[in-house]
Amino acid sequence: MRVSSRIATFATTAISASGLALAALTTPALAASAPVPSPIAPYAQAAAQVNANGTITNSKNVTSVTKVATGKYCVQLHSDVSAARAVPIATLRSSADWRSEVFTNIDSSNCSGHPNSVLVYTGKNGAAADEPFFLLIP
C-alpha cells in the first residue's frame, strides 16, 4: 500500500511539473502579441533602442532620432538631460552585421538645430553603414 501511494504521489508531481513546463513554453507566445511598455531604466537618465533607419523602437528621455547620413544619427535628448555633460554608451543590437562598429560623440555640432544631442556613428569594415543600436546615458 505504501509503495502504490508513493507512486501515485510521484505521478501527480510529474504531471504537475510537465504542466508547468508546458505553460512556460507557451507563455512567451502570448506575451509577444502584447504592446511594448515603456522601458524600465531606473538608473539611466536616457536610453533608446534605435533601428538602422533611425526610427525609435523604445526610449526614455529621448525626444527624437534624426538619421543625418549613412551611419550617422543625432539622438535628441529631453531637456532634463544634458548632452554636454553626458557619458554616452552605445552598443550594436544583435541584428547588426557582426563586422560592425559603433561610436558616440557628445559634440553635437553635426546635429544642426539640435544642440542637446548625442551623435552616434555606426559602420562596417571601416566604412559608414546603417546599423541598429542601443544608446544609454547613465
trRosetta pair geometry for C-beta under 8 A, 3 or more apart (Angstrom, degrees):
i j d omega theta_ij theta_ji phi_ij phi_ji
1 4 6.1 -59 -149 39 30 106
1 5 6.4 33 152 -22 64 108
2 5 5.6 -56 -150 34 32 114
2 6 6.5 30 154 -17 66 104
3 6 5.8 -55 -151 37 32 109
3 7 6.4 33 151 -20 65 105
4 7 5.5 -49 -145 36 36 114
4 8 6.3 39 153 -21 65 103
5 8 5.8 -53 -149 35 30 112
5 9 6.5 30 151 -18 63 106
6 9 5.6 -53 -146 37 33 112
6 10 6.2 36 153 -20 66 106
7 10 5.6 -53 -147 38 31 113
7 11 6.2 33 154 -21 65 106
8 11 5.7 -52 -145 36 30 112
8 12 6.4 31 155 -19 63 105
9 12 5.8 -54 -148 36 30 111
9 13 6.3 29 154 -17 64 108
10 13 5.7 -57 -148 38 30 111
10 14 6.2 29 155 -19 66 108
11 14 5.7 -54 -145 37 30 111
11 15 6.3 29 156 -18 64 106
12 15 5.9 -55 -148 37 29 109
12 16 6.3 28 154 -18 64 108
13 16 5.7 -56 -147 38 30 111
13 17 6.2 30 156 -19 66 108
14 17 5.8 -54 -144 38 29 111
14 18 6.3 26 157 -17 64 106
15 18 5.9 -55 -146 38 30 108
15 19 6.4 34 152 -22 63 105
16 19 5.6 -55 -151 34 31 114
16 20 6.6 31 152 -17 64 103
17 20 5.7 -53 -151 35 34 111
17 21 6.4 35 151 -19 65 104
18 21 5.5 -49 -146 36 36 114
18 22 6.3 39 153 -20 65 103
19 22 5.7 -52 -147 36 31 111
19 23 6.4 33 152 -19 64 105
20 23 5.6 -53 -147 36 33 113
20 24 6.3 35 153 -21 65 104
21 24 5.7 -53 -149 34 32 112
21 25 6.5 31 153 -19 64 105
22 25 5.7 -55 -151 35 33 111
22 26 6.5 16 158 -7 66 110
23 26 6.2 -66 -145 44 29 100
23 27 6.1 44 157 -42 66 104
24 27 5.9 -41 -141 14 28 119
25 28 7.7 -59 -178 21 30 99
26 29 5.7 -54 -166 32 55 116
26 30 6.9 50 144 -18 77 103
27 30 5.8 -59 -156 35 40 110
27 31 6.3 33 153 -17 73 108
28 31 5.5 -58 -143 40 37 110
28 32 6.3 49 157 -35 68 99
29 32 5.9 -43 -151 18 30 117
29 33 7.8 23 156 -14 56 99
30 33 6.6 -64 -168 30 36 103
30 34 7.5 41 142 -29 65 103
31 34 5.5 -46 -159 16 47 119
36 57 7.6 -31 109 164 170 84
36 58 6.1 -103 145 -84 134 116
37 40 7.9 21 108 -36 115 91
38 58 7.5 148 -147 -159 39 95
38 60 7.0 95 176 -86 98 89
39 47 5.9 -104 102 87 155 126
39 49 7.7 147 -68 -12 137 109
39 58 5.1 108 -48 156 108 117
39 59 7.0 -80 8 163 126 2
39 60 5.2 -101 65 -37 111 110
41 44 3.7 -28 153 33 119 123
41 47 4.6 147 -58 4 175 147
41 60 5.2 -153 44 21 124 158
41 136 7.7 -154 -155 -131 141 97
43 138 6.7 -6 136 -150 91 81
44 47 4.6 30 139 -41 156 112
44 60 6.3 99 96 79 116 136
44 136 5.6 -90 -127 -157 127 89
44 137 6.4 102 -173 69 86 57
44 138 6.0 -69 -115 -109 64 42
45 61 6.2 -84 149 76 61 160
45 80 7.7 -157 -169 114 96 92
45 81 4.6 130 152 -115 116 113
45 86 7.4 -134 69 -113 141 100
45 137 4.6 -63 66 108 101 104
45 138 6.9 54 5 123 90 15
46 59 7.6 -3 -172 -176 82 91
46 60 5.9 -172 -143 96 43 76
46 61 3.9 -106 -100 87 85 109
46 62 5.5 111 -172 -56 111 79
46 77 5.3 -78 -77 -131 167 103
46 78 6.8 179 -95 20 117 94
46 81 4.8 15 -35 -102 121 174
46 86 7.8 -34 37 -120 120 136
46 135 7.5 -16 119 116 97 100
46 136 7.6 162 92 -158 60 35
46 137 4.0 28 50 37 92 121
47 59 6.5 -177 94 -148 58 54
47 60 4.7 30 43 39 87 104
47 61 7.6 71 17 44 55 90
47 62 7.3 -102 78 -23 27 117
47 134 7.4 -10 -170 -176 89 92
47 135 6.7 172 -151 91 44 62
47 136 5.0 5 -110 -111 89 67
47 137 7.0 -140 -63 26 53 69
48 56 5.8 -72 -158 -133 108 105
48 58 7.2 167 -151 91 46 54
48 59 4.1 5 -109 -111 79 100
48 60 7.5 -144 -64 31 58 56
48 62 4.3 19 -70 -13 121 167
48 65 6.8 145 170 -60 154 125
48 75 6.1 -163 31 -146 155 129
48 134 7.1 169 87 -156 52 50
48 135 4.7 8 50 50 95 101
49 56 7.1 101 71 -166 60 64
49 57 4.2 -57 102 62 108 108
49 58 4.4 31 30 47 117 89
49 59 6.9 -140 24 -65 64 65
49 93 7.2 78 -157 -84 89 129
49 132 7.9 15 176 178 73 104
49 134 5.6 -18 -104 -105 65 78
50 54 6.6 -18 -174 -141 109 32
50 55 7.3 155 -156 80 64 35
50 56 5.9 -38 -102 -103 70 58
50 57 7.1 -162 -88 7 17 86
50 65 5.4 151 -121 -119 124 172
50 73 6.5 99 158 -177 158 165
50 75 7.3 -101 -61 -95 147 113
50 120 7.6 134 51 70 156 157
50 132 6.3 -176 98 -153 60 65
50 133 5.5 -4 60 61 103 72
50 134 7.5 168 19 -92 78 26
50 135 6.7 30 -5 -4 119 105
51 54 6.9 -40 74 32 77 19
51 55 4.7 2 39 58 121 85
51 56 7.7 -137 6 -71 85 12
51 57 6.0 108 -42 -43 93 100
51 132 5.1 -33 -140 -107 37 105
52 96 7.8 148 -79 -100 107 77
52 122 7.8 -111 -127 84 76 157
52 130 4.2 90 178 145 95 98
52 131 5.6 -32 -109 -130 97 9
52 132 4.8 -65 -47 -51 73 72
53 67 6.6 -93 171 -28 42 157
53 130 6.8 41 -77 -180 41 141
54 65 5.0 -166 -174 119 78 106
54 66 6.6 10 -171 -170 138 15
54 67 3.3 -115 -58 -36 141 108
54 73 5.8 178 -113 -118 91 108
55 65 7.3 160 -124 65 9 120
56 59 5.0 -30 -173 -27 131 126
56 62 6.5 175 -121 104 143 126
56 64 7.6 -128 -25 -141 131 35
56 65 5.5 142 -58 7 95 119
59 62 3.9 -89 -174 48 135 114
61 77 6.2 14 143 -162 91 80
61 78 4.1 -94 -159 14 75 124
61 80 6.4 -90 -136 64 122 107
61 81 5.2 97 157 -20 133 134
61 137 7.7 -91 90 53 124 125
62 65 6.9 13 163 -51 123 90
62 75 5.9 -47 -143 -177 117 98
62 76 6.9 110 -169 77 67 58
62 77 6.2 -50 -109 -108 56 51
62 78 7.0 -81 -58 -26 15 84
62 135 7.5 103 -88 76 143 121
63 76 4.7 -61 63 108 97 108
63 77 6.9 69 6 149 92 10
63 78 5.6 130 -44 -79 98 61
64 75 7.9 -176 95 -152 46 42
64 76 4.5 19 54 40 81 125
64 114 7.8 -114 72 -117 110 138
65 73 5.6 -6 -173 -174 102 113
65 74 7.0 159 -157 80 50 51
65 75 5.2 -12 -107 -105 85 67
65 76 7.2 -150 -75 16 35 78
66 73 7.0 153 78 -158 43 60
66 74 4.6 -7 57 55 97 103
66 76 7.2 56 -5 -24 98 106
66 111 7.2 128 59 -141 122 94
66 114 6.9 -179 17 -20 134 156
67 72 7.1 110 -164 79 59 58
67 73 5.5 -31 -101 -100 60 79
67 130 7.3 19 -147 -117 136 112
68 72 5.0 -63 65 109 91 107
68 73 7.1 162 11 -106 81 23
68 74 5.7 59 -27 -14 120 106
68 110 6.8 162 88 150 162 97
68 111 7.1 -137 -45 -105 147 62
69 72 4.2 24 56 40 89 126
69 128 7.0 -16 123 168 102 157
70 128 4.6 110 107 126 95 117
70 129 6.7 -18 165 -106 103 22
70 130 6.0 -90 -154 -44 68 86
71 121 5.8 40 146 -167 95 65
71 122 4.5 -132 -147 69 85 68
71 123 5.2 59 -158 -75 154 65
71 128 3.5 -161 42 -170 136 83
71 129 5.1 59 -72 45 122 25
71 130 5.7 -123 -66 -68 59 42
71 131 7.0 30 -116 9 86 85
72 110 7.2 -85 -180 144 127 138
72 119 7.1 -18 -164 -168 83 98
72 120 7.7 155 -154 83 37 52
72 121 5.8 -7 -101 -108 67 72
72 128 6.7 -24 -33 -146 89 132
73 119 7.2 148 80 -158 51 50
73 120 4.5 -17 64 62 103 98
73 121 7.8 -172 24 -76 74 29
73 122 7.5 31 -2 -3 111 102
73 133 7.9 -169 34 43 150 124
74 108 6.9 87 -141 -147 105 95
74 110 7.1 -157 -80 103 109 84
74 111 3.6 131 -130 -115 135 114
74 114 5.3 113 154 74 135 147
74 117 4.5 1 -175 178 92 150
74 118 7.7 148 -158 72 49 38
74 119 6.0 -25 -101 -101 64 68
75 117 5.9 144 69 -161 44 82
75 118 4.7 -20 61 60 106 88
75 119 7.6 -174 18 -83 80 18
75 120 6.0 48 -18 -9 116 114
75 135 5.6 -66 -98 63 174 172
76 111 7.6 169 -76 176 80 140
76 114 4.8 -95 -93 -157 105 125
76 116 6.5 68 -157 85 69 81
76 117 5.0 -42 -91 -94 53 94
77 81 4.3 -98 167 83 128 115
77 82 7.8 -125 98 -37 146 2
77 83 5.3 168 18 -61 133 95
77 86 7.5 178 -56 -54 163 149
77 116 5.1 -102 58 142 91 99
77 117 6.7 172 1 -102 80 36
77 118 6.7 66 -38 -10 112 95
77 137 7.0 25 -112 -13 134 163
78 81 5.4 77 62 14 78 100
79 116 6.7 118 -104 49 53 177
81 86 6.9 44 165 -78 99 118
81 116 7.5 124 87 172 74 118
81 137 6.0 86 -170 105 136 153
82 85 4.2 36 101 28 122 105
82 86 6.4 -173 97 -38 61 82
82 116 7.2 -93 -137 -140 40 103
83 86 5.2 -42 -145 6 36 126
83 106 5.6 168 159 -153 81 89
83 108 6.0 41 123 -37 149 133
83 115 7.8 -179 46 136 132 55
83 116 4.8 155 0 -169 117 55
83 117 5.7 27 -104 54 167 14
83 118 5.3 -156 -141 -56 109 73
84 106 6.3 124 -120 161 30 120
84 116 7.9 -71 -18 -121 83 67
86 106 5.7 171 63 -109 93 125
86 118 6.3 -72 86 -80 149 120
86 137 4.8 -49 -147 -140 121 115
87 137 7.4 128 59 -147 49 66
87 138 6.5 -31 72 44 100 99
88 104 4.2 -133 95 164 122 157
88 106 6.6 163 0 -70 112 90
88 118 4.8 115 -69 -152 155 147
88 120 7.8 -120 146 -80 146 92
88 135 6.2 -22 -165 -165 111 97
88 136 7.2 141 -159 75 60 47
88 137 5.6 -36 -101 -90 70 78
89 104 7.4 -115 -97 0 9 152
89 135 7.3 145 80 -159 50 49
89 136 4.6 -21 65 64 100 98
89 137 7.7 173 21 -81 75 31
89 138 6.9 43 1 -22 121 100
90 102 4.8 -123 119 142 114 125
90 103 7.3 46 59 119 132 5
90 104 4.8 146 -4 -52 121 112
90 120 5.4 143 -103 -130 158 114
90 133 5.4 14 -175 169 104 132
90 134 6.7 165 -152 84 55 54
90 135 5.0 -17 -99 -102 87 72
90 136 7.5 178 -78 21 39 69
91 102 6.5 154 -133 58 17 146
91 133 6.5 163 85 -158 33 84
91 134 5.2 -5 58 53 84 101
92 96 3.9 -73 178 31 120 159
92 100 5.4 120 -106 97 157 125
92 101 7.8 -115 -44 -142 128 11
92 102 5.2 178 -55 -25 83 128
92 122 7.1 111 -99 -131 98 114
92 131 5.8 -31 -131 145 109 128
92 132 7.0 92 -164 84 69 60
92 133 5.4 -57 -108 -103 44 80
92 134 7.9 58 134 15 2 77
93 96 5.5 123 62 -22 63 97
93 131 7.8 -180 36 158 83 83
93 132 4.1 -38 34 110 128 107
93 133 6.0 -144 -17 -94 84 21
93 134 6.2 115 -71 -30 82 85
95 132 5.5 29 69 40 105 136
96 100 4.6 -87 159 40 116 155
96 122 7.5 -119 -133 -162 131 131
96 131 4.2 51 -130 -169 110 112
96 132 5.6 -141 -64 51 88 74
96 133 7.2 44 -64 -72 138 68
97 100 4.6 116 69 -39 82 106
97 124 5.1 22 74 -114 140 133
97 129 7.2 -26 27 122 135 149
97 131 6.5 -98 21 -107 85 117
99 124 5.3 74 97 -160 93 87
99 125 5.4 17 142 -54 128 80
100 122 6.3 -3 -174 -175 116 94
100 123 6.6 158 -153 88 70 39
100 124 4.8 -41 -96 -90 70 82
100 129 6.7 -113 -117 76 99 125
100 131 4.8 112 -153 -102 151 162
101 122 7.2 167 86 -153 49 51
101 123 5.3 -13 57 63 92 88
101 124 7.4 168 14 -86 72 34
102 120 6.7 -12 -168 -174 98 97
102 121 7.0 157 -156 85 48 57
102 122 5.1 -14 -103 -103 78 76
102 123 7.9 172 -79 22 38 66
102 131 7.0 -119 -76 85 99 128
102 133 5.3 130 -121 -114 147 137
103 120 7.3 157 82 -158 47 50
103 121 4.4 -7 59 57 97 106
103 122 8.0 -175 23 -75 66 35
103 123 8.0 7 4 8 103 107
104 118 5.9 -11 -163 172 108 110
104 119 6.8 140 -162 81 54 57
104 120 5.5 -22 -103 -102 74 68
104 121 7.6 -165 -77 19 26 75
104 135 7.3 122 -98 -129 129 103
105 108 8.0 164 111 -67 88 47
105 110 8.0 53 87 24 134 124
105 118 7.3 152 73 -170 43 65
105 119 4.3 -20 63 65 97 109
105 120 8.0 -172 23 -74 71 29
105 121 7.2 42 -4 -12 108 106
106 118 5.9 -35 -104 -118 60 78
106 119 7.6 -159 -76 22 11 83
107 110 7.4 68 114 2 85 91
107 119 6.9 -34 72 14 61 130
108 111 4.2 -47 -173 38 89 118
108 114 6.4 -109 175 103 128 80
108 115 5.9 130 93 -155 135 34
108 116 7.2 -96 4 -39 172 1
108 117 4.1 124 -130 62 132 88
108 118 7.1 -67 -80 -77 103 19
108 119 6.1 171 -106 -37 58 97
109 112 8.0 19 173 -70 44 65
110 119 5.6 61 60 -104 118 144
111 114 4.2 -69 150 70 110 105
111 115 7.5 173 92 -80 105 21
111 117 4.0 -81 111 66 171 150
111 119 6.1 -150 -38 -77 111 94
114 117 4.3 51 129 -38 110 132
118 135 6.6 153 89 -169 139 141
118 137 7.2 -165 -39 -74 151 116
120 133 6.2 -163 168 77 143 152
120 135 6.1 -100 -74 -83 142 126
121 128 7.1 -84 -165 -116 94 90
122 128 7.4 82 83 -156 54 63
122 129 6.2 -82 121 78 88 66
122 130 6.6 66 81 -145 125 22
122 131 3.9 -146 168 42 141 101
122 133 6.0 -155 -77 -39 127 129
123 126 6.6 -35 146 161 132 6
123 127 5.7 176 -162 88 107 30
123 128 5.1 -69 -101 -104 95 30
123 129 5.2 99 -146 20 38 83
123 131 7.5 -78 6 -1 13 125
124 127 6.4 -28 67 63 62 78
124 129 3.9 -6 8 19 102 154
124 131 6.9 134 -51 -55 101 126
125 129 8.0 64 31 -22 79 137
